Each structure stands twice: as structure tokens, then as C-alpha cells.
Amino acid sequence: MQAVANPIAERISSISVSSTLKVSADAEKLRAEGVDVVDFGAGEPDFPTPDNIKQAAVRALEQNFTKYTSAAGIAELRKAVCERHAQDFGTSYQPSECIITVGGKHAIFNITQAVLNPGDEVVIPVPYWVTYKDVVNYTGARCVFVDTDEDQGFALTASMLEPHLTARTKMVIVNSPCNPSGALVERGEFEKIYRLTSERGIYLMTDECYCKFLYDSQPFSIASLAGAKETVLVAGSLSKTYAMTGWRIGFGLVPAPLAGAMLKLQSHSTSNPTSIAQKAAVEALRGPQDSVGAMLAEYRRRRDFVIKRLRDIPGVTCAEPRGAFYAYPNVGIALRQKGIQTAQQFCERLLAEAHVAAVPGEAFGTSRHIRISYAASMNDLQRGLDRIHQFVVKYS
Ligand SMILES: Cc1ncc(COP(=O)(O)O)c(C=O)c1O
């Protein structure tokens, strides 16, 4: 038998397995050995999907809504996405500018595939959500990273961005509130960023995955500015807003020709997102919205608890998250202690010795932080933070 030459395509070597998924897999392995692990790695709501949404899926099953749908998603759902976005943010998208995807990640993947060419530059603020770097690399475009300021809560500003824009810049990615830092780009600053990009003909991709989870300000979408629809690309997701991570429903709100380009790709890969999940998504968007507010109130309570507990740990500092459900403490001082060189090593030891799973900052482009997801029960937050405190004190 002759071995296959170059068995794996070269473009696959430009990406790696999502580090957040790897942390969860490591935690799972330990748990399978009978260890009591507190998992702060997973970025997903610990709430169940609201009952009205589940019932809509049950009805879809009972009505045998189990066949292929249009690859771009059912008309009813595309309309519901546009209407909810209009109601929440004052935008004016039409269904022809909306495509339903298999989760928000898929929207981001298809947008980047559909607009980027090798050699293009994409500006990404640091810290960034892991996936941006890999999906951009996969297109052959180049990531240009912009450092933000921890003392300013990691929020991107137009003046930080401007020096990084070149004739090759095709896209800027903004995720506000941000995974992993919880940073919020205030409306006025976001408008400046929009103006900088639009006047140069650069796409501004706004990842609105956590847009409803803001603690001290009202949600807004930069796509609501007059004329913004031409260069602003919205990547949306129902995963976190409605505790629907497993249902895999996301969407893109983009210029109609780009929706068409994404559809081409989708029609040869996933085809339609799951039919019954689409019906559930219609109910999520059109039904009562009170579960979103209830989850936000609970996340706020947990955020206050987590930040206080982290700041009580000697040598640990933590910027205040203004949205989403992550804390991004700086454990630099603890890292400098004997034997621990990197956040990666810190997290490996934290898992092995204190049985707490957290994601190392290297996954998000920084080396002195760890990401803690507080989408976990108060009981777990209590136990996990006790363990982290003891672990750090042990090395001080
Ligand atoms: C910043 C950000 N964007 C997009 C997503 C995509 O979520 P999903 O593919 O589950 O809809 C996530 C998920 O963790 C995220 O953190």
C-alpha cells in the first residue's frame, strides 16, 4: 500500500483546534476519572432553553416539519430576524439581506470566506475571541492585531485602530461586549470606528453574539446608523441570548449580494440549518422576551460576586466586564512565582492541582490573563473561586 502524499491539506495547517473546546475536553477527561472539576471554561449559559422555544420545536416535529428547507433558512425566520433587529435597534433589514446559519460561528466563517482574498488584511482587537484568527487565516488573509488598554477595560477606540488601517485592510472585526474581556465599545466610539472604516471602504464586521447582555447601558447596533448597511456586516447568534447553544442557529445581516455569496457556499456545505431548530428560533424571536432579562439579572449578580472574589486574591487584578459573561483577570504576578511561566501553564496546573478549568489568555492573544466564564451556578462559582484563591496563595 502506498501512503497518501501530503495527507492533510496545507490550508488546514493554518488553523488549530479551538482552545476553548480543548479546555472543556480536558476537564471532561478528568471528570471521567471521578475528579470533582469546577468548569469555568465553557462559554455557554447554564440556563435551560426557555419552555416556549422548546414547545415550538415539539410542534414542528409533530407537524413533520423535518425536511430540507431553503438553504438560506425559512422565509418566516429571516423575516423574524429582521423584525427583531428592527424592533431592538431601529435597523431596516429586508429578508434578502438576511441569511440563517448553523450558529453564529458559521455566519462568521461564511462572511470571511465570502469577502476575504489572500493578502487582504483584517484588523482584530486584542484580546479577541479565538475563532476570528483561525477563520481569517483559513481564507489566506492576514490578521493585524491591535492592542487595547487593560486600564481602559480593554475597549477598542478609533485612535487605537487608525494607525493599523492600510490600503490592504478589507475588514475590521468588533465584538462588543467582548468575549473574553467583557469590554464594551461605547456608542460614540463605535460611531467613530464606523466612520473611519466606511470612509475608507472597509467592512466593519460586528459580532453581536452578546449584544443583549449589557450591565450598565442599553444595547445598540452600529448597523442602525444611516447608510451603515453598506459596509457593516452583522454576525448574530441565538445561542447565548436564548440559551440555545446546542440548537445551532445564527444569522448574517449583510448586503444582499453578500447574502447571495454566502448562500452559494452554504448550499454546497451545510445546506439549511436544522428545520425544527429554525421553527424554535422563530418562537425565540417573536415570543416573550422576559427570559433574556431574567438571565441578564442573574449574570449581573454573578459578575459582581466573581469580580469581588477575584480582586480579593493577592496579586490578581481584574477589569470590570461591562457585558457578556466572562471575567478576564490578570494573574501576571502569580505567574511570576516559582515554576509558572505562562497563562497556559497556570491553567494546566490549576486544572491538575485545584481542579478548576479556565481558558489561558494565550487563546485570546494575551499571556498574563485567564478567562473565567461565570455562566455557572453560584455554588460552582463559590467553590471554584475558593480553589483559585487557595491555588494562587500557595504560589505567592
Ligand atoms: C464572540 C462570539 N461570537 C460568536 C460565537 C458563536 O456562537 P454560536 O456559534 O454558538 O452561535 C461565540 C460563541 O462562543 C462567541 O463567543
The ligand as a Gaussian input file, in Angstrom:
#p B3LYP/6-31G(d) Opt

LIG

0 1
 C      -17.778000      36.228000      20.481000
 C      -18.552000      35.077000      19.953000
 N      -19.078000      35.156000      18.734000
 C      -19.769000      34.150000      18.198000
 C      -19.974000      32.988000      18.897000
 C      -20.750000      31.918000      18.181000
 O      -21.653000      31.242000      18.883000
 P      -22.534000      30.093000      18.200000
 O      -21.799000      29.550000      17.035000
 O      -22.729000      29.098000      19.281000
 O      -23.806000      30.748000      17.782000
 C      -19.435000      32.838000      20.177000
 C      -19.564000      31.589000      20.923000
 O      -18.939000      31.347000      21.910000
 C      -18.713000      33.923000      20.726000
 O      -18.191000      33.863000      21.949000

